[in-house]
Amino acid sequence: MNAAPSTTALDTTKPLAIAVLAMGGQGGGVLVDWIVALCEAHGWAAQSTSVPGVAQRTGATIYYIEALPLPSNAPHGLKPVLSLMAVPGEVDIVIGAEFMEAGRAIQRGLVTPDRTTLIASSHRAYAVVEKQTPGDGIGDPATVLTAAEASARKLIAFDMAAVGEQSGSAISAVLFGALAGADALPFPREAYEATIRAAGIGVEPSLRGFAAGYERAKAGTPLEITTPPKKAVAAPKTPQGDYAALMMRAQAEFPSEAQAMLTAGLQRVVDYQDIAYGREYLDLVKGILGLDRADRGHALTEAAAKYIAVAMAYDDVYRVADLKTRASRFERVRKEVGVAPDQLIYTTEFMHPRMDEVAGSLPKALGRFIESRPRLFQRLDKIVNRGRRVRTGTIRWFLMLYILGGLKRFRRGTLRHANEIAHRDAWLARVKQAAVKDYELAVELLNNRRLVKGYSDTHARGLSKFDRVMAAADKLEGRNDAAEWVRRLREAALKDEEGVALDGAMKTVDSFLH
């Protein structure tokens, strides 16, 4: 009798699946190496892969780990077949080094309520898609929090970037500690710490960060979403006495509702140019104050204080050069990169000047001479209109930009300044005209200056949108809902760079005006 053929049972034990989403500089690779080493030290088979993003510019790197405990009687050299990519609905642990990365993991279906432990830092690092929106494109972290609480089996989230900074370690160490505190892996705390020691790099700071992350995860403190702080207004580099006199004038001549915005605006324009420019700023705002109404909370003066400062402190080549060579900027870059005091850092700027900016920085008569001759303008544009990588850490490039920034004292005589002043004065004249008949419309016309921002092409696009909205306001004048429609047009213009939303809103306005 023939024996029955032998069959080999296929082991279908599912491995533990871990996804890590981290941006450039957050130590995602180090964290993944620690997790793999931890698993292998306990006799597990572990494999890690990664799909790189473009660092912090457009997306995070997605690391994926699969780990499987090998049976005690497994033959030597047994290597299970593990997957190279996370599968939606099949991930046990998701680690997000920034809160919106946790949101992206939820969108991809990597977080499920019956399976996934979600560990995420609650701090925000704005993505390019948030920054490039002309208006407020910042995503709402509260939406991510609601989704995380509904989608994850267990959620651990706190500001791990702040904890890492306080402990003098990288955020990766805090994330590793939070992973240990989540009890998502069957290993004791000592095993995690032994893994850090075995790596042999930055051991003490990493252990401090790990301990802080572990304790916070165990404590289960309420989640606090933190956003990057707003940039502080730089103190003006001017004689204190003259600046103090300007501040005293602002406090004496303007209502309390506008004081905070006046202070910020005055600092901005004085830092931009000089004390005389600050006096001009107050004179312009006072011209609007005479048309304001106390029963409306002086909203007109407050808006004027904000947006007249924006109009006066426009970005030109002198401003860009000045900002790029300030000691405060180099210090900020050093802090963001996290370099040690004894380390050197070189900054490379990408600059793409057009002939428009060059002509604008010239004396008014010369700039207009060049602009009035298209063939000459085009020839010169071919010479200057190309990208340049400027290393401001070198003497040559730093001195060139530093000298260029110092030329701001001649700004008032340039073609660009003459154009900006003409455009500003026409705008304010339009505001004053509207204020006599329609207070709300005048406020919205002031707020329209929000559309004009940036430098080079960005400024040109914003200025074009501003002019279109102001032209529509002329047609809407006299309607009871004129202010509301101007506000809607402005919000549409701020939704995208190309002006697609504004085109649609303008068609709507045209439909009921004709």
C-alpha angles and dihedrals in degrees: 000000000000118000118242113260113260119245129206115221115229112231106225097180108147117234123230108264122210127180121194121192114192137157126229114291096021096102097245091152091051091050092051092049090052092051093048092047090048092053094045091049088062096050098265126138109235135179131184131195133172139207106204122221122193096277114251095336104078108351150344130265112256112218119192128198130186118187130180130184109234117225116252092244094049113135117251113273095021109159118187120214108253130187124253099211139042116256119212111254093016103083122108100188129025120188119192118189090199130030099245089051086061087052091052090051089053091049090052090054094244092127118068129175095229097051121010131094107201118205115182141160109238096213121107130232107181115237123224091252088059094047098044095059107103091224131032104319096161113134118237109249090196088068090054091048092053091049092047093052090050098041105042128073088214128010127201115177135156137133099289093168090061091045090051092049092049092051094043094242139111120269089247090071091052091049090051089052091049089051090054092046091051091063088221092136123052095238129108124243091253090061091057092049091048089054091055091049092048091055088061098204123110090345101164098045090044092051090051091050091045092052092049092049092047094052094047092050091049093047093055094211118189114274118259117188111214125198128198110275119253116257112266117236108252116241111250117255094228137112107290093225096058093044092047089054090054091050091050090052091050092051093047100044105037134063122259093247090066099041098095093049092043091054092052093043094048092050090050098051095042091050088047096052125343147292093286089056088054091055090051089051093054091047091054094048090048089055088062094043090065089064096044129107127223092208088064093053092253089282090157094057093044092053090046091051090055104041100036086059089050091051094048096046096055120162114257133156091273092053093047092049092046094052095045093055100045118119090228090061094052089049091050091051091050090051094048093049091045098227122170120249092254095049126097122226129191122202121208116199123199108219126180110181120189127205087251090067093042093051090045091056093054126089109286097250094047093045092052091046090058095042092051091059107065096186092052090044092053093048091052091045090058088057100047103026100090135099120267131190106219117196103205090185090072124082094235098054096034092054092047092053093039092054091044090052090050091058090074087100086075093048095106091064096052129105092238092056092049090052093047093049092050091049092045094049093048089051093050092047088054090050093051091049091053094045091067093060108019118026096184092050091052090054091051091049089056090048090053088077086078087080093065111077145123133031139289113346092003090056092047092053092047093048091051091053091047092053092048093051092046090050090051089050089058089056092046095050112120096032119114090231097044094114092048093052093047088053090050092050091051092050090050090051090053095054099078140007095234094057095236093138091047091052090055093047091048090053089053091052092047090051094064098033094060 
